[in-house]
């Protein structure tokens, strides 16, 4: 619904969010608290096979977050989970650097069995949303395999191995998205972008949470068609990420580690960006990219802050 050049979001409005990582779920929670029609297109680049189980960290973080099950301290997994399964794996001599809890492991086991029985990731995710009573529509960006891999001076590692097992210690020499060039975009994701009144690039890591999705040609093409309706939310304040290694990855990729570098990276798919008030000196520079800039507090340390940022986007940004 458009009037006088801006979108009116209301009872019939639809929001679509591209999300991945622990920063994204906070904004998604804020949006779902205020809008009834929210699509969440989820990154799959950090999905990982563990003990024969298929783990989908970004999908599960969104599901658990919206089901009020998320472990808020860690930012992933199920709160108050137990770890008897892992303790037994230690007895068997297995590595236990990926701290999957007992209830969380059940999610991965069910998903793996359903995959082996011919279900695709989209159908499984929809089924899980029903089981967890999640009303938002969570859509894997593709049902094909994409693997984000980090190149270091010691070799190439899956993102989970680099960041969780090795704690991101080694310098990053490159980032690859294996399979992204051949991945078919989820038709439901394409429709969710096309039909949305506003599309939001959540404040996830631009290279490992949002980046893998943008490497899928069909997704990038669809976003570029409607870029005036696309709003990016910066995960950076100054030259540092609010959380996680976004700045480290951006620097390795030769991208300026601030909101301007982010805006430049997204400029072909996005016409609007939300930055922190502390970064207002970058406004004119970002505007030179033909992007509208909106300033507010972007840190989300509690529910009030999540709701405030979501409300700012929904009420103050006219696309």
C-alpha positions as CSV (number, residue, x, y, z in Angstrom):
1,X,0.0,0.0,0.0
2,X,1.6,3.2,-1.1
3,X,0.6,6.8,-0.4
4,X,2.5,10.0,-1.2
5,X,5.7,8.0,-1.9
6,X,5.9,6.0,1.3
7,X,4.8,2.6,2.5
8,X,2.1,2.4,5.1
9,X,2.6,-0.7,7.2
10,X,-0.5,-1.9,9.0
11,X,-2.9,-4.7,9.1
12,X,-2.2,-5.8,5.5
13,X,1.5,-4.8,5.4
14,X,4.2,-7.4,5.0
15,X,7.8,-7.2,6.2
16,X,10.5,-9.5,4.9
17,X,13.8,-9.8,6.8
18,X,17.1,-11.4,5.6
19,X,18.5,-12.7,8.8
20,X,21.5,-14.7,10.2
21,X,23.5,-14.7,13.4
22,X,22.8,-13.5,16.9
23,X,22.2,-9.8,16.0
24,X,19.5,-10.6,13.6
25,X,17.2,-12.5,16.0
26,X,17.0,-9.5,18.3
27,X,15.6,-7.3,15.5
28,X,13.3,-10.1,14.3
29,X,11.8,-10.4,17.8
30,X,11.1,-6.7,17.9
31,X,9.5,-6.7,14.5
32,X,7.3,-9.8,15.2
33,X,6.1,-8.1,18.4
34,X,4.7,-5.3,16.3
35,X,3.8,-6.7,12.9
36,X,1.6,-9.7,12.2
37,X,3.0,-10.6,8.8
38,X,6.7,-11.2,8.9
39,X,8.8,-13.4,6.6
40,X,12.3,-14.3,7.8
41,X,14.6,-15.5,5.0
42,X,17.4,-17.4,6.8
43,X,21.0,-17.9,6.0
44,X,22.1,-21.5,5.5
45,X,25.8,-20.9,4.8
46,X,26.9,-21.9,8.3
47,X,24.9,-25.1,8.4
48,X,27.2,-27.9,9.7
49,X,27.2,-31.7,9.9
50,X,28.0,-32.7,13.5
51,X,28.1,-36.4,14.6
52,X,26.0,-37.2,11.5
53,X,23.4,-34.6,12.5
54,X,22.5,-31.6,10.3
55,X,22.8,-28.4,12.4
56,X,21.2,-25.2,11.1
57,X,22.4,-22.5,13.6
58,X,20.8,-19.5,12.0
59,X,17.4,-21.1,11.4
60,X,17.4,-22.6,14.9
61,X,18.4,-19.3,16.5
62,X,15.4,-17.5,14.9
63,X,13.0,-20.4,15.8
64,X,14.2,-20.6,19.4
65,X,14.2,-16.8,19.7
66,X,10.6,-16.4,18.6
67,X,9.5,-19.4,20.7
68,X,11.1,-17.7,23.8
69,X,13.4,-20.7,24.2
70,X,16.7,-19.0,23.2
71,X,19.6,-19.0,25.5
72,X,20.0,-15.2,25.7
73,X,23.5,-15.4,27.4
74,X,25.1,-17.4,24.6
75,X,22.9,-16.1,21.9
76,X,22.2,-19.6,20.5
77,X,20.9,-22.9,21.7
78,X,18.1,-23.6,24.2
79,X,18.1,-21.9,27.6
80,X,18.6,-24.1,30.6
81,X,19.6,-27.0,28.3
82,X,21.6,-29.9,29.7
83,X,24.7,-31.4,28.1
84,X,24.7,-35.1,29.0
85,X,24.9,-36.1,25.4
86,X,28.1,-34.2,25.0
87,X,29.6,-35.6,28.1
88,X,29.0,-39.1,26.8
89,X,30.6,-38.1,23.5
90,X,33.6,-37.1,25.5
91,X,33.7,-40.6,27.0
92,X,33.8,-42.0,23.5
93,X,36.7,-39.7,22.7
94,X,34.8,-37.4,20.3
95,X,35.6,-33.7,20.0
96,X,33.0,-31.5,21.9
97,X,34.0,-28.0,20.8
98,X,30.5,-27.4,19.3
99,X,28.4,-27.1,22.5
100,X,25.1,-28.7,21.4
101,X,22.7,-29.3,24.3
102,X,20.4,-32.3,24.8
103,X,17.2,-30.6,23.7
104,X,19.0,-28.8,20.9
105,X,20.4,-32.2,19.7
106,X,16.8,-33.5,19.4
107,X,16.0,-30.7,16.9
108,X,19.0,-31.7,14.8
109,X,18.2,-35.4,15.0
110,X,14.6,-34.9,13.8
111,X,15.7,-32.6,11.0
112,X,18.3,-35.1,9.8
113,X,15.8,-38.0,9.8
114,X,13.3,-35.9,7.8
115,X,16.0,-35.0,5.3
116,X,16.9,-38.7,4.9
117,X,13.2,-39.4,4.4
118,X,13.1,-37.0,1.4
119,X,11.8,-33.8,3.0
120,X,13.5,-30.6,2.0
121,X,14.8,-28.0,4.4
122,X,11.9,-25.6,3.7
123,X,9.3,-28.1,4.6
124,X,11.1,-29.2,7.7
125,X,11.5,-25.6,8.9
126,X,7.8,-24.9,8.3
127,X,7.0,-28.1,10.3
128,X,9.3,-27.0,13.1
129,X,7.8,-23.6,13.3
130,X,4.4,-25.3,13.9
131,X,5.8,-27.5,16.6
132,X,7.4,-24.5,18.3
133,X,4.3,-22.3,17.8
134,X,6.2,-19.7,15.8
135,X,3.8,-17.5,13.8
136,X,6.4,-15.8,11.6
137,X,7.2,-17.5,8.2
138,X,10.8,-18.7,8.4
139,X,12.2,-19.5,5.0
140,X,15.6,-21.0,4.3
141,X,17.2,-18.9,1.5
142,X,17.7,-22.1,-0.5
143,X,17.2,-25.8,-0.2
144,X,20.6,-26.4,-1.8
145,X,23.9,-26.6,0.1
146,X,26.0,-23.5,0.7
147,X,29.1,-23.6,2.8
148,X,30.9,-20.5,4.1
149,X,34.6,-21.3,4.4
150,X,37.3,-19.2,5.8
151,X,40.8,-19.2,4.4
152,X,43.7,-18.7,6.9
153,X,47.5,-19.1,6.7
154,X,46.9,-22.5,8.2
155,X,44.4,-23.7,5.6
156,X,40.7,-23.5,4.8
157,X,38.1,-24.1,7.5
158,X,34.3,-24.3,7.6
159,X,33.0,-21.1,9.3
160,X,32.0,-23.1,12.4
161,X,35.5,-24.6,12.7
162,X,37.1,-21.2,12.3
163,X,34.9,-19.2,14.7
164,X,33.8,-21.8,17.3
165,X,36.6,-24.5,17.3
166,X,39.5,-22.1,16.8
167,X,37.8,-19.0,18.3
168,X,38.7,-16.9,15.3
169,X,42.3,-16.6,16.3
170,X,44.1,-16.8,12.9
171,X,44.1,-13.9,10.4
172,X,41.5,-14.2,7.7
173,X,42.9,-14.4,4.1
174,X,39.7,-15.0,2.3
175,X,36.0,-16.0,2.5
176,X,34.3,-18.4,0.1
177,X,30.7,-19.4,-0.4
178,X,30.9,-22.9,-1.7
179,X,27.8,-23.8,-3.8
180,X,26.3,-20.3,-3.8
181,X,26.9,-19.9,-7.5
182,X,24.8,-23.0,-8.3
183,X,22.2,-22.6,-5.5
184,X,18.6,-22.2,-6.6
185,X,16.9,-19.5,-4.6
186,X,13.9,-20.7,-2.6
187,X,10.9,-19.6,-4.7
188,X,9.1,-18.7,-1.4
189,X,12.0,-16.4,-0.5
190,X,11.9,-14.7,-3.9
191,X,8.1,-14.2,-3.5
192,X,8.6,-12.9,0.0
193,X,11.0,-10.2,-1.3
194,X,8.8,-9.3,-4.3
195,X,5.6,-9.0,-2.3
196,X,7.0,-7.2,0.7
197,X,6.2,-3.6,1.6
198,X,9.6,-3.4,3.2
199,X,12.7,-5.7,3.0
200,X,15.2,-5.4,5.9
201,X,18.8,-6.6,5.8
202,X,19.2,-7.4,9.5
203,X,22.3,-6.4,11.5
204,X,24.0,-9.8,11.0
205,X,27.6,-10.2,10.0
206,X,27.6,-8.7,6.4
207,X,30.0,-11.3,5.1
208,X,29.0,-14.6,6.9
209,X,25.4,-14.0,7.8
210,X,23.9,-11.8,5.1
211,X,26.7,-12.3,2.5
212,X,26.0,-15.9,1.6
213,X,22.4,-15.1,0.7
214,X,23.5,-12.2,-1.5
215,X,25.8,-14.5,-3.4
216,X,22.8,-16.4,-4.7
217,X,22.1,-14.6,-8.0
218,X,18.3,-14.9,-7.9
219,X,18.2,-13.3,-4.4
220,X,20.5,-10.4,-5.3
221,X,18.7,-9.8,-8.6
222,X,15.3,-9.7,-6.8
223,X,16.6,-7.3,-4.2
224,X,18.1,-5.0,-6.8
225,X,14.7,-4.7,-8.6
226,X,13.1,-3.4,-5.4
227,X,16.1,-1.7,-3.8
228,X,14.1,1.4,-2.9
229,X,12.1,-0.7,-0.5
230,X,15.2,-2.3,1.1
231,X,16.6,-1.1,4.4
232,X,19.9,-2.3,5.8
233,X,20.6,-2.1,9.6
234,X,24.2,-1.6,10.4
235,X,25.9,-4.0,12.9
236,X,28.7,-1.5,13.4
237,X,29.4,1.5,15.6
238,X,32.6,3.3,14.5
239,X,35.0,0.7,13.2
240,X,33.8,-2.0,15.6
241,X,31.0,-4.5,15.4
242,X,28.3,-4.4,18.1
243,X,29.1,-8.1,18.5
244,X,31.0,-10.8,16.7
245,X,33.8,-10.7,14.1
246,X,32.1,-8.5,11.4
247,X,34.9,-5.9,11.3
248,X,37.6,-8.6,11.1
249,X,35.9,-10.2,8.1
250,X,35.3,-6.9,6.4
251,X,38.9,-5.8,6.8
252,X,40.0,-9.1,5.3
253,X,37.7,-8.6,2.3
254,X,39.1,-5.1,1.8
255,X,35.9,-3.4,2.8
256,X,36.1,-0.2,4.9
257,X,35.2,-1.3,8.5
258,X,32.4,1.2,9.2
259,X,28.8,2.0,8.2
260,X,30.1,3.6,4.9
261,X,31.9,0.4,4.0
262,X,28.7,-1.6,4.7
263,X,26.6,0.8,2.7
264,X,28.9,0.5,-0.3
265,X,28.8,-3.2,0.0
266,X,25.0,-3.2,-0.1
267,X,24.5,-0.3,-2.5
268,X,23.4,-2.3,-5.5
269,X,20.6,-4.0,-3.5
270,X,19.6,-1.3,-0.9
271,X,18.6,2.4,-0.9
272,X,18.2,2.9,2.8
273,X,20.4,2.3,5.8
274,X,20.0,2.7,9.6
275,X,23.2,3.7,11.4
276,X,24.0,4.5,15.0
277,X,23.8,8.1,16.1
278,X,27.5,7.9,17.0
279,X,28.2,7.5,13.3
280,X,26.5,10.7,12.1
281,X,29.7,12.0,10.7
282,X,29.4,9.4,8.0
283,X,26.0,10.5,6.8
284,X,27.1,12.7,3.9
285,X,29.6,10.1,2.7
286,X,26.9,7.4,2.7
287,X,24.4,9.8,1.0
288,X,26.9,10.1,-1.9
289,X,26.1,6.5,-2.7
290,X,22.5,7.6,-3.4
291,X,21.3,6.1,-0.1
292,X,19.0,7.5,2.5
293,X,20.5,7.5,6.0
294,X,18.5,7.2,9.3
295,X,20.1,7.6,12.7
296,X,19.1,6.0,15.9
297,X,20.5,3.8,18.7
298,X,21.2,0.4,17.2
299,X,22.4,-1.5,20.2
300,X,19.8,-4.1,21.4
301,X,20.7,-5.1,25.0
302,X,17.2,-5.8,26.1
303,X,13.6,-6.2,24.9
304,X,12.9,-2.5,25.1
305,X,15.8,-1.7,22.9
306,X,14.7,-4.5,20.4
307,X,11.2,-3.0,20.2
308,X,12.5,0.5,20.0
309,X,14.7,-0.2,17.0
310,X,12.0,-2.2,15.3
311,X,9.5,0.6,15.9
312,X,11.9,3.2,14.5
313,X,12.2,1.2,11.3
314,X,8.5,0.6,10.9
315,X,7.4,4.1,11.8
316,X,10.2,6.4,10.8
317,X,11.4,4.9,7.5
318,X,9.3,5.6,4.5
319,X,10.1,3.6,1.5
